[in-house]
Amino acid sequence: MYADELTGSMEKAISETNRRRKIQQEYNKENGITPQTIKKSVRDTIKATIVEDIQNEYDIKEEEDIKEVIEKLTNEMINHAQNLEFEKAAELRDKIKELENIR
């Protein structure tokens, strides 16, 4: 936290964080746990979530469903681009790319 002055709410937040950290460190020591950095790409997590959302949104179960959804999204993307709705078109373009990576 950055501020010119330490407020009461900041003090409470910092002391609570320190209290929890102390409890966690004691637990780790008692149980022989050495904390380690998570070695997972944030992009992989985001990508998996996006793909799962797309599959749920369009009820994709098989390879043929993916092709149909890609075709549908492509048409929607073109319509948005023609209507100068470029943000929506770009969003659909990204969904299409994710679906193409599934196949």
Secondary structure, 3 states (H helix, E strand, C coil): CCCCCCCHHHHHHHHHHHHHHHHHHHHHHHCCCCCCCCCCCHHHHHHHHHHHHHHHHCCCCCHHHHHHHHHHHHHHHHHHHHCCCHHHHHHHHHHHHHHHHHC
